[in-house]
Amino acid sequence: MRNAIILALVLLGVVGAFFSAYLYAVPNKPLPPVFNPAPNPYARGIYASGMVESYQAQGANMNLYPEVPGTVTKVLVTEGQAVRQGDPLVMLDDSIQHATTDQLKSQAEAAHALLDELRAQPRRETLQVASAQVEMATASLQSALDTRDKQQHSFDLAPESVSRDVLDNAINAALVAKTNLGVIARQLELTKAGAWVYDIKNQERQTEALTKAFAASTALLGKYTIKAPTDGVVMAVQAPIGSYASSLGTYDTYTQGYDPVVVMATGAGMLGARAYVDEILIARLPPRAKIKAQLFIQGTNTKIPLEFVRVQPYVSPKIQLSDQRLEKVDVRVLPVIFRFAPPPGVEVYPGQLVDIYIGQD
């Protein structure tokens, strides 16, 4: 009885093993694809990886950098906001430059005030003082002459009545008074003449130099505010308040590179598509007058017809994973530029990777 039970268990295990082997040998039915791979719509079309850009006549997106370094103090716009040319976007700390500008303004105003003072000479009150000094010197001369004449007359009548020393002092006093009157009279003429022309010219140059320095400092002060160069849409603001921005941009700790402070698009309702054609396929590009292309959004079955714009006639290293020339391989590509209007209900963003097929009519 015991042997029969053992034999039954063995047979049951063998049957289970064969059944398990059969189940595992049956192939699993593959799941249907989430989306169909982008098909080539042209008989002799060529494939190119592409990137969506904001459309404009030259270049790609507008990357804005400050012309002066500083700490970001204000961010005046949000991403996706439409702006007009000249609108302020980001402000940097301008406290030092502001103080320098105020100082130069005061110096320029002081120089201009001194120039006005020179041009306004002679001052009426100064002329009055100089004229009074001439009158006083004239009176002093007359008094000295009278004293001399009296001493001389007395000496001529009775030499013993006046000592020679007293007479000589009277004569010398008259000469000193006469000379003093001449000096004061010339000083009056100098006062009437006003400021020397060379002093005025020198002050004009100093005033002009300080005025220009103030204007240059004011212009530099304006550089601490990044403004929109044209009408458009803010796509990205990559400088939070408190971060440091320079002419290289802002430092990104993730990529360990520098990013533009603000990225703008034209916002004209059109988007651009930059197709990177591998160098081995360049010879298969159709004539430019016959180029047609379609864009396929990755991860969807959406396709968008493209309008050919131009070929950028410069073969450059292929960009693999970003729109920065930091990741290079030994494959070179020729950029071909297209444009398109996003269909209603389809979300397409600048910087998005897409598939592009290029063919001809």
C-alpha positions as CSV (number, residue, x, y, z in Angstrom):
1,M,0.0,0.0,0.0
2,R,2.8,2.4,0.9
3,N,4.6,1.7,-2.4
4,A,1.4,2.5,-4.4
5,I,1.1,5.8,-2.7
6,I,4.7,6.7,-3.5
7,L,4.3,5.6,-7.1
8,A,1.1,7.8,-7.4
9,L,2.9,10.8,-6.1
10,V,5.8,10.3,-8.5
11,L,3.4,10.0,-11.4
12,L,1.6,13.2,-10.3
13,G,4.9,15.1,-10.1
14,V,5.9,14.0,-13.6
15,V,2.5,15.1,-15.0
16,G,2.8,18.4,-13.2
17,A,6.3,18.9,-14.6
18,F,5.2,18.2,-18.1
19,F,2.2,20.6,-17.7
20,S,4.4,23.4,-16.3
21,A,6.9,22.9,-19.2
22,Y,4.0,23.2,-21.6
23,L,2.7,26.4,-20.0
24,Y,6.1,28.1,-20.0
25,A,6.7,27.1,-23.6
26,V,3.7,28.9,-24.8
27,P,4.9,32.3,-26.1
28,N,3.4,35.4,-24.6
29,K,1.3,37.5,-26.9
30,P,3.0,40.9,-27.3
31,L,1.2,44.0,-26.1
32,P,0.0,46.4,-28.9
33,P,2.3,49.5,-29.2
34,V,1.2,52.6,-27.5
35,F,1.8,54.5,-30.8
36,N,2.9,53.6,-34.2
37,P,6.5,54.3,-35.1
38,A,6.9,57.4,-37.4
39,P,6.5,56.1,-41.0
40,N,8.4,57.5,-43.9
41,P,5.8,59.4,-45.9
42,Y,8.0,59.8,-49.0
43,A,9.2,57.3,-51.5
44,R,12.8,58.4,-51.1
45,G,12.6,60.4,-48.0
46,I,15.4,60.8,-45.5
47,Y,15.2,60.8,-41.7
48,A,16.6,63.5,-39.4
49,S,16.3,64.1,-35.7
50,G,14.9,67.5,-35.0
51,M,14.3,70.1,-32.4
52,V,11.4,72.6,-32.1
53,E,12.5,76.3,-31.8
54,S,10.8,79.6,-31.7
55,Y,10.6,80.9,-35.3
56,Q,12.5,84.0,-36.3
57,A,14.4,85.2,-39.4
58,Q,17.8,84.6,-37.8
59,G,19.0,82.2,-35.2
60,A,16.9,80.2,-32.8
61,N,15.6,81.4,-29.4
62,M,16.6,84.8,-27.9
63,N,19.0,84.1,-25.1
64,L,19.4,87.1,-22.9
65,Y,22.5,87.8,-20.8
66,P,23.3,90.8,-18.6
67,E,26.1,93.1,-19.9
68,V,27.2,93.7,-16.2
69,P,27.5,91.2,-13.4
70,G,25.4,91.4,-10.2
71,T,23.0,89.7,-7.8
72,V,19.4,89.3,-9.0
73,T,17.1,91.5,-6.9
74,K,13.9,91.4,-8.9
75,V,12.2,89.1,-11.4
76,L,9.5,91.2,-13.1
77,V,8.0,88.6,-15.5
78,T,6.7,85.0,-15.4
79,E,7.3,82.2,-17.9
80,G,4.8,82.3,-20.7
81,Q,4.1,86.0,-20.2
82,A,3.9,88.2,-23.4
83,V,6.1,91.3,-23.3
84,R,6.7,94.3,-25.4
85,Q,10.0,95.7,-26.6
86,G,11.7,97.6,-23.8
87,D,9.8,96.0,-20.9
88,P,12.0,95.2,-17.9
89,L,12.4,91.5,-17.2
90,V,15.1,91.1,-14.5
91,M,16.8,93.6,-12.3
92,L,20.3,93.2,-10.8
93,D,21.8,94.9,-7.7
94,D,22.8,98.4,-8.8
95,S,23.4,100.1,-5.4
96,I,27.1,100.8,-6.1
97,Q,26.6,102.0,-9.6
98,H,23.7,104.1,-8.5
99,A,25.9,105.8,-5.9
100,T,28.6,106.4,-8.5
101,T,26.1,107.9,-10.9
102,D,24.8,110.2,-8.2
103,Q,28.3,111.3,-7.4
104,L,29.1,112.1,-11.0
105,K,25.8,114.0,-11.4
106,S,26.8,116.2,-8.4
107,Q,30.2,116.8,-9.8
108,A,28.8,117.7,-13.3
109,E,26.3,120.1,-11.7
110,A,29.1,121.7,-9.6
111,A,31.3,122.1,-12.7
112,H,28.4,123.6,-14.7
113,A,27.7,126.1,-11.8
114,L,31.3,127.2,-11.8
115,L,31.2,127.7,-15.6
116,D,28.1,129.8,-15.2
117,E,29.9,131.8,-12.5
118,L,32.9,132.5,-14.8
119,R,30.6,133.5,-17.7
120,A,28.6,135.8,-15.4
121,Q,31.7,137.8,-14.4
122,P,32.2,140.6,-13.6
123,R,29.9,140.6,-10.6
124,R,28.2,144.0,-10.0
125,E,29.1,144.0,-6.3
126,T,32.8,143.2,-7.1
127,L,32.9,146.2,-9.5
128,Q,31.5,148.4,-6.9
129,V,34.2,147.4,-4.4
130,A,36.9,147.8,-7.1
131,S,35.6,151.3,-8.0
132,A,35.5,152.3,-4.3
133,Q,39.1,151.1,-3.9
134,V,40.1,153.3,-6.9
135,E,38.4,156.3,-5.3
136,M,40.1,155.6,-2.0
137,A,43.5,155.3,-3.7
138,T,42.9,158.5,-5.6
139,A,42.1,160.3,-2.3
140,S,45.2,158.8,-0.7
141,L,47.3,160.0,-3.6
142,Q,45.8,163.5,-3.4
143,S,46.5,163.6,0.4
144,A,50.1,162.4,-0.2
145,L,50.6,165.0,-2.9
146,D,49.3,167.8,-0.7
147,T,51.6,166.8,2.2
148,R,54.6,166.6,-0.2
149,D,53.8,170.0,-1.7
150,K,53.5,171.6,1.8
151,Q,56.7,170.1,3.0
152,Q,58.5,171.1,-0.2
153,H,57.1,174.7,-0.1
154,S,58.2,175.0,3.5
155,F,61.6,173.6,2.7
156,D,62.0,176.0,-0.2
157,L,61.2,179.0,2.0
158,A,63.2,178.0,5.1
159,P,65.3,174.9,4.8
160,E,65.7,174.7,8.5
161,S,61.9,174.5,9.0
162,V,61.7,171.0,7.6
163,S,64.2,168.3,7.9
164,R,65.5,166.6,4.8
165,D,64.3,163.2,6.1
166,V,60.7,164.4,6.5
167,L,60.7,165.9,3.0
168,D,62.1,162.7,1.5
169,N,59.4,160.7,3.3
170,A,56.7,162.9,2.0
171,I,58.0,162.6,-1.6
172,N,58.3,158.8,-1.3
173,A,54.8,158.6,0.2
174,A,53.4,160.5,-2.8
175,L,55.2,158.1,-5.2
176,V,53.9,155.0,-3.3
177,A,50.3,156.4,-3.4
178,K,50.6,157.1,-7.1
179,T,51.9,153.6,-7.8
180,N,49.2,152.1,-5.6
181,L,46.5,154.0,-7.5
182,G,47.9,152.6,-10.8
183,V,47.7,149.0,-9.5
184,I,44.2,149.5,-8.2
185,A,43.1,151.1,-11.4
186,R,44.5,148.2,-13.4
187,Q,42.8,145.8,-11.0
188,L,39.5,147.6,-11.8
189,E,40.1,147.1,-15.5
190,L,40.8,143.4,-14.9
191,T,37.6,143.0,-12.9
192,K,35.6,144.7,-15.7
193,A,37.2,142.3,-18.2
194,G,35.6,139.3,-16.5
195,A,36.9,135.8,-16.4
196,W,39.9,134.9,-18.6
197,V,38.8,133.2,-21.8
198,Y,41.2,130.4,-21.2
199,D,39.7,129.8,-17.7
200,I,36.3,129.6,-19.3
201,K,37.5,127.2,-22.0
202,N,39.2,125.0,-19.4
203,Q,36.0,124.9,-17.3
204,E,33.9,124.2,-20.4
205,R,36.1,121.1,-21.1
206,Q,35.9,120.0,-17.5
207,T,32.1,120.4,-17.5
208,E,31.8,118.5,-20.7
209,A,34.0,115.7,-19.4
210,L,32.0,115.3,-16.2
211,T,28.7,115.6,-18.1
212,K,29.8,112.7,-20.4
213,A,31.0,110.7,-17.5
214,F,27.6,111.1,-15.8
215,A,25.8,110.1,-19.1
216,A,28.1,107.0,-19.4
217,S,27.4,106.1,-15.8
218,T,23.7,106.6,-16.3
219,A,23.8,104.3,-19.4
220,L,25.8,101.7,-17.4
221,L,23.2,101.9,-14.6
222,G,20.5,101.0,-17.2
223,K,22.4,97.8,-18.0
224,Y,21.5,96.4,-14.6
225,T,18.0,95.9,-15.9
226,I,17.6,93.2,-18.5
227,K,14.9,94.4,-21.0
228,A,13.0,92.7,-23.8
229,P,14.9,93.3,-27.1
230,T,11.6,92.9,-29.0
231,D,8.0,91.9,-28.7
232,G,7.7,88.2,-27.7
233,V,7.0,85.6,-25.0
234,V,9.1,84.7,-22.0
235,M,9.9,81.0,-22.3
236,A,12.2,80.5,-19.3
237,V,13.6,82.6,-16.4
238,Q,16.7,80.8,-15.1
239,A,17.8,83.3,-12.5
240,P,15.9,83.3,-9.2
241,I,16.2,86.2,-6.8
242,G,19.5,86.1,-4.9
243,S,21.4,84.2,-7.6
244,Y,24.4,85.7,-9.3
245,A,24.3,86.5,-13.0
246,S,27.2,87.5,-15.2
247,S,27.8,88.0,-18.9
248,L,28.1,84.2,-19.1
249,G,24.6,83.7,-17.6
250,T,23.7,81.9,-14.4
251,Y,25.4,78.7,-13.2
252,D,23.3,75.5,-13.3
253,T,24.4,73.1,-10.6
254,Y,22.8,70.2,-12.4
255,T,24.5,70.6,-15.8
256,Q,27.5,72.4,-14.2
257,G,27.3,74.9,-17.1
258,Y,26.0,78.4,-17.6
259,D,22.4,79.1,-18.8
260,P,21.0,82.4,-20.2
261,V,19.2,84.5,-17.6
262,V,16.1,84.7,-19.8
263,V,15.0,82.8,-22.9
264,M,12.5,84.5,-25.2
265,A,10.5,83.5,-28.2
266,T,9.0,85.8,-30.9
267,G,5.4,84.8,-30.1
268,A,4.4,85.3,-33.7
269,G,2.2,82.2,-33.8
270,M,4.8,80.2,-35.8
271,L,7.3,77.7,-34.5
272,G,10.5,76.6,-36.1
273,A,11.9,73.1,-36.5
274,R,15.6,72.5,-36.9
275,A,16.3,69.2,-38.6
276,Y,19.8,67.7,-38.2
277,V,20.7,65.8,-41.3
278,D,23.5,63.3,-40.9
279,E,26.5,64.0,-43.1
280,I,26.1,60.7,-44.9
281,L,22.6,61.8,-46.0
282,I,23.5,65.3,-47.1
283,A,24.0,64.2,-50.7
284,R,20.4,62.8,-50.7
285,L,18.8,66.1,-49.9
286,P,16.3,67.2,-52.6
287,P,16.8,70.5,-54.4
288,R,15.8,73.4,-52.2
289,A,12.9,74.5,-54.4
290,K,11.4,71.0,-54.1
291,I,12.0,70.2,-50.4
292,K,9.0,68.9,-48.5
293,A,9.0,67.7,-44.9
294,Q,6.8,66.3,-42.1
295,L,7.3,66.5,-38.4
296,F,6.3,63.6,-36.1
297,I,5.9,64.3,-32.4
298,Q,7.6,61.6,-30.5
299,G,5.2,59.4,-28.4
300,T,2.2,60.2,-30.5
301,N,0.8,59.6,-33.9
302,T,0.6,63.3,-34.7
303,K,2.3,64.5,-37.8
304,I,2.6,68.2,-39.0
305,P,3.6,69.4,-42.4
306,L,6.6,71.7,-42.5
307,E,7.4,74.7,-44.6
308,F,11.0,74.9,-45.8
309,V,12.8,78.1,-44.8
310,R,16.6,77.7,-45.4
311,V,19.6,75.5,-45.0
312,Q,22.2,76.6,-42.5
313,P,25.3,76.1,-44.7
314,Y,27.6,74.9,-41.9
315,V,28.1,71.2,-41.0
316,S,28.7,71.0,-37.2
317,P,29.0,68.3,-34.6
318,K,25.8,66.5,-33.8
319,I,24.0,67.5,-30.6
320,Q,22.9,64.4,-28.7
321,L,20.8,65.2,-25.7
322,S,20.5,69.0,-25.3
323,D,20.6,72.2,-27.2
324,Q,24.1,73.0,-25.9
325,R,27.3,72.2,-27.6
326,L,28.7,70.2,-24.6
327,E,27.8,66.7,-25.8
328,K,29.5,65.9,-29.0
329,V,30.1,62.7,-31.0
330,D,32.1,62.1,-34.2
331,V,29.0,62.5,-36.4
332,R,28.4,65.8,-38.1
333,V,25.1,67.2,-39.2
334,L,23.7,69.8,-41.5
335,P,20.9,72.0,-40.0
336,V,17.9,72.5,-42.2
337,I,15.4,75.0,-40.9
338,F,11.6,74.7,-41.3
339,R,8.6,76.4,-39.8
340,F,5.0,75.4,-39.0
341,A,1.9,76.6,-37.3
342,P,0.9,74.2,-34.4
343,P,-2.4,72.5,-35.2
344,P,-5.3,73.3,-32.8
345,G,-5.3,71.1,-29.8
346,V,-1.7,70.0,-30.2
347,E,0.9,71.1,-27.6
348,V,4.3,71.7,-29.0
349,Y,7.0,73.5,-27.1
350,P,10.4,75.0,-28.1
351,G,13.2,72.6,-27.1
352,Q,11.1,69.5,-27.8
353,L,12.8,66.7,-29.7
354,V,10.9,65.5,-32.8
355,D,11.3,63.1,-35.8
356,I,11.5,64.8,-39.3
357,Y,11.3,63.1,-42.7
358,I,12.5,65.2,-45.7
359,G,11.4,64.4,-49.2
360,Q,10.5,66.2,-52.4
361,D,7.5,66.9,-54.6
